[in-house]
């Protein structure tokens, strides 16, 4: 491995200085143990003792594939140090990072490929898999073995989607339906993740990509039901995203597209009602929300939205009344000096 100062383990992450250590380190008192002693009980991942692993909490599902985008919390420590030299543990929801592109530490790439979703593990990276023979002065000394504690929150396998969108449209349209549905589902999952991070513009673009490829599908009557079901999920999320972007007119258009697929869908009716209220089309908003309430009478969000609609309508009528009073007030008063 090339010896160089990599800086932060993740491209775009900054070292926060004296951040609080994750609970794992505090519980197991790793800082009081030498890394040589600790490594005796760890699994040799690479076969050359370069990356050693200890699982703290088992994960579930498949291993991370090589081309995945991952969401991982991590903290890196030097030997006998209580505070991490590099961490993103303070972030509630770390951003997705593409393997092979955004992770600069070789040991971390290797480590992630051994993990499953939800897994919490401790790794030792020897210099060849960390900061090399020279280290990264003044923070990382020469020939330093480092310890990383990592929690894999989630990952998305984007390899198939990346290859799909790299092709011309003509070739995309030749893909079997099952693959197209899988690509659309991946795009929707990416959108969901970005939405949770409040990156609504980026989420919107992911949902739109999924919608475009689904709209191009010409399926048999038996397959059309699956396509429509996939479309509906994307449209519902896209409508919500437009509301977050304060674009209610677009949210209404997309919500009505969802209703064309499922006229009684309570989420679609709810989103359309929200959009109409924001556009002050209170009569139409009430129509959508009453229909949504009919489908789900006990839905807390729908009932609260109806209350909000009633409040908004009262405020609107009060302001309208006040404006009319101001306009017509001079007509109700006699001209000065007239008997």
C-alpha positions in Angstrom: 0.0 0.0 0.0 1.3 3.5 -0.8 2.6 5.3 2.3 1.1 8.7 2.6 -0.7 11.0 5.0 -4.4 10.3 4.3 -5.8 12.9 6.7 -9.3 12.0 7.9 -10.5 8.5 7.2 -13.4 9.7 5.2 -13.3 12.3 2.4 -15.2 15.4 3.6 -15.1 14.5 7.3 -13.2 16.8 9.7 -11.5 15.8 12.9 -13.6 17.3 15.7 -10.8 17.4 18.2 -11.8 16.3 21.7 -15.1 14.6 21.0 -16.7 12.2 23.4 -15.5 8.6 23.0 -18.1 6.0 22.0 -19.5 3.8 24.7 -17.6 0.8 23.5 -14.2 2.2 24.4 -15.4 3.3 27.8 -17.0 0.0 28.6 -14.1 -2.2 27.6 -11.2 0.1 28.7 -9.2 -0.5 25.5 -7.1 2.5 26.3 -5.5 0.7 29.2 -4.4 -2.3 27.0 -1.5 -2.4 24.6 -2.5 -3.0 21.0 -0.1 -6.0 20.8 -1.9 -7.7 23.7 -5.3 -6.8 22.4 -4.5 -8.2 19.0 -3.9 -11.7 20.3 -7.6 -12.2 20.7 -8.7 -10.8 17.4 -9.4 -12.4 14.1 -6.8 -11.9 11.3 -8.9 -10.5 8.4 -6.2 -10.1 5.8 -4.0 -13.1 6.5 -0.9 -11.0 7.2 -2.0 -9.6 10.6 -2.5 -6.2 8.9 -6.2 -5.9 9.8 -7.4 -7.6 13.0 -11.1 -7.7 14.1 -13.2 -8.3 17.2 -17.0 -8.3 16.9 -18.7 -6.5 19.8 -22.2 -6.9 18.5 -23.3 -9.2 15.7 -25.0 -7.8 12.6 -27.5 -9.4 10.3 -28.0 -10.1 6.6 -25.4 -10.1 3.8 -21.9 -8.8 4.0 -21.2 -5.4 2.5 -20.5 -5.8 -1.3 -17.5 -4.1 -2.9 -19.4 -1.4 -4.7 -21.8 -0.5 -1.9 -22.5 2.9 -0.4 -22.2 2.7 3.4 -23.4 4.6 6.4 -20.9 4.0 9.2 -20.0 5.5 12.5 -16.4 5.3 13.5 -13.7 6.5 15.9 -10.0 6.1 15.5 -7.5 5.9 18.4 -3.8 5.9 18.9 -2.4 3.5 21.5 -3.0 4.5 25.1 -5.1 7.5 24.1 -8.6 8.1 25.5 -9.8 10.6 23.0 -10.2 9.7 19.3 -8.0 11.4 16.7 -10.7 11.0 14.1 -14.4 10.4 14.5 -17.9 11.0 13.2 -19.6 9.3 16.2 -21.2 12.6 17.1 -23.3 12.6 13.9 -26.8 11.3 14.3 -27.0 10.0 10.8 -23.7 9.9 8.9 -23.8 10.5 5.1 -23.6 7.6 2.7 -20.1 7.0 1.3 -19.1 5.1 -1.8 -16.5 2.3 -1.3 -13.5 2.8 -3.4 -14.1 6.6 -3.8 -14.8 8.3 -0.5 -12.9 6.3 2.1 -9.2 7.0 2.1 -8.0 4.5 4.8 -7.2 1.1 3.3 -7.9 -0.7 6.5 -11.3 0.8 6.8 -12.2 -0.4 3.3 -11.1 -3.9 4.2 -12.9 -3.8 7.5 -16.2 -2.7 6.0 -16.2 -5.6 3.6 -16.3 -8.0 6.6 -19.3 -6.3 8.3 -23.1 -6.8 8.2 -25.8 -4.3 8.8 -26.1 -3.4 12.5 -22.7 -4.8 13.4 -20.4 -3.1 15.9 -16.8 -4.1 15.8 -13.3 -3.1 16.8 -10.3 -3.3 14.4 -6.6 -2.9 14.6 -4.9 -1.5 11.5 -1.2 -2.0 11.1 0.8 0.9 9.5 0.5 -0.6 5.9 -3.3 -0.5 6.2 -3.4 2.9 8.0 -1.0 5.8 7.8 2.1 4.1 6.5 5.7 4.1 7.7 5.8 7.9 7.9 2.5 8.5 9.7 0.8 11.8 9.4 2.6 14.4 11.5 2.0 15.9 13.9 -1.2 13.9 14.7 -0.2 10.4 13.7 3.4 9.2 14.6 5.5 7.1 12.3 4.7 3.4 12.0 1.6 3.7 14.1 -0.9 0.9 14.6 -4.4 2.5 15.1 -7.6 1.1 16.5 -10.9 1.9 14.9 -14.3 1.1 16.4 -17.0 1.0 13.7 -20.8 0.6 13.7 -22.3 -0.2 10.3 -25.7 1.5 10.3 -26.7 0.7 6.8 -25.5 0.1 3.2 -27.0 0.2 -0.2 -25.6 -1.9 -3.1 -25.5 0.6 -5.9 -23.4 -1.4 -8.4 -26.2 -2.5 -10.6 -27.9 0.9 -10.5 -24.6 2.7 -11.4 -24.1 0.4 -14.4 -27.7 0.8 -15.5 -27.7 4.6 -15.5 -24.3 4.7 -17.3 -26.0 3.1 -20.3 -27.8 4.9 -23.1 -31.6 5.0 -22.7 -32.0 2.6 -25.6 -30.0 -0.1 -23.8 -31.7 0.6 -20.5 -35.1 -0.1 -22.1 -33.8 -3.6 -23.1 -33.3 -4.7 -19.5 -35.7 -7.3 -18.1 -38.4 -5.9 -15.8 -37.0 -7.5 -12.7 -33.7 -5.7 -13.0 -35.5 -2.4 -13.7 -37.6 -2.8 -10.6 -34.5 -3.5 -8.6 -32.7 -0.4 -9.9 -35.8 1.7 -9.2 -36.0 0.3 -5.6 -32.3 1.1 -5.1 -32.9 4.7 -6.3 -35.9 5.0 -3.9 -33.9 3.7 -1.0 -31.1 6.3 -1.8 -33.8 8.9 -1.9 -35.2 7.8 1.5 -31.8 8.0 3.0 -31.2 11.5 1.7 -34.6 12.5 2.8 -33.8 11.4 6.4 -30.7 13.6 6.2 -32.9 16.6 5.1 -31.2 16.7 1.8 -34.5 17.1 0.1 -33.2 18.4 -3.3 -30.9 15.3 -3.7 -33.7 13.0 -2.5 -36.1 14.5 -5.1 -33.5 13.8 -7.9 -33.3 10.1 -6.8 -37.1 9.7 -6.7 -37.4 11.4 -10.2 -34.8 9.0 -11.7 -36.8 6.0 -10.3 -40.0 7.5 -11.6 -38.6 8.1 -15.1 -37.4 4.5 -15.7 -40.7 3.1 -14.3 -42.8 5.3 -16.6 -40.8 3.9 -19.6 -41.7 0.3 -18.8 -44.2 -1.5 -21.1 -45.2 -4.5 -19.2 -47.7 -7.3 -19.7 -51.0 -7.1 -17.8 -49.6 -9.5 -15.1 -46.4 -7.5 -14.7 -48.1 -4.1 -14.9 -49.4 -4.5 -11.3 -45.9 -4.7 -10.0 -44.8 -1.7 -12.0 -47.7 0.4 -10.7 -47.0 -0.7 -7.1 -43.4 0.5 -7.5 -44.5 3.7 -9.1 -46.9 4.4 -6.2 -44.2 4.2 -3.6 -41.9 6.5 -5.5 -44.7 9.1 -6.2 -45.8 9.2 -2.5 -42.2 9.9 -1.4 -41.8 12.5 -4.2 -44.9 14.3 -3.2 -43.8 14.5 0.4 -40.4 15.8 -0.8 -42.0 18.6 -2.8 -43.9 19.6 0.3 -40.6 19.8 2.2 -39.1 21.9 -0.6 -42.1 24.2 -0.3 -43.4 23.5 -3.7 -47.0 22.5 -3.0 -48.2 22.9 -6.6 -45.7 20.2 -7.7 -46.7 18.1 -4.7 -50.3 18.2 -5.8 -49.5 17.1 -9.4 -47.4 14.2 -8.1 -50.0 13.3 -5.5 -52.7 13.2 -8.1 -50.5 10.9 -10.2 -50.4 8.6 -7.2 -54.2 8.8 -6.9 -54.5 7.8 -10.6 -52.9 4.5 -9.6 -54.8 4.1 -6.3 -57.8 6.5 -5.9 -58.3 5.6 -2.3 -54.7 5.7 -1.1 -54.8 7.6 2.2 -51.2 8.9 2.0 -51.8 10.3 -1.5 -55.1 11.9 -0.4 -53.3 13.3 2.7 -50.4 14.8 0.6 -52.8 16.4 -1.8 -54.8 17.9 1.1 -51.6 19.3 2.6 -50.6 20.8 -0.8 -54.0 22.4 -1.3 -54.0 23.9 2.2 -50.6 25.5 1.5 -52.0 26.9 -1.7 -55.0 28.3 0.2 -57.4 26.2 -1.8 -59.2 25.3 1.4 -62.3 23.7 -0.2 -60.2 21.3 -2.3 -58.0 20.6 0.7 -61.0 19.6 2.8 -62.2 17.3 0.1 -58.9 15.4 -0.1 -58.6 15.2 3.7 -62.2 14.1 4.3 -61.6 11.3 1.8 -58.3 10.4 3.5 -60.1 10.4 6.9 -62.8 8.1 5.5 -60.1 5.5 4.6 -58.3 5.9 8.0 -60.6 7.5 10.6 -58.2 7.1 13.5 -55.1 8.4 11.6 -53.5 11.0 13.9 -51.8 13.0 11.1 -54.9 13.2 9.0 -57.1 14.4 11.9 -54.5 17.0 12.9 -54.3 18.3 9.4 -58.0 18.8 9.3 -57.7 20.8 12.5 -54.9 22.8 11.0 -57.1 23.4 7.9 -59.9 24.7 10.0 -57.6 27.1 11.8 -56.0 28.3 8.5 -59.5 28.9 7.0 -60.6 30.9 10.1 -57.4 33.1 9.9 -58.0 33.5 6.1 -61.6 34.6 6.6 -60.7 37.0 9.5 -58.1 38.7 7.3 -60.5 38.9 4.4 -63.1 40.5 6.6 -60.6 43.0 8.0 -59.5 43.9 4.5 -63.1 44.4 3.3 -63.7 46.6 6.4 -60.8 48.8 5.5 -61.8 49.1 1.9 -65.4 50.0 2.5 -65.0 52.0 5.7 -64.7 55.4 3.9 -68.0 54.8 2.0 -69.8 54.5 5.3 -68.7 57.9 6.7 -70.2 61.2 5.7 -68.0 63.8 3.9 -66.7 66.5 6.2 -69.0 69.5 6.5 -72.0 67.8 4.9 -75.3 68.1 6.8 
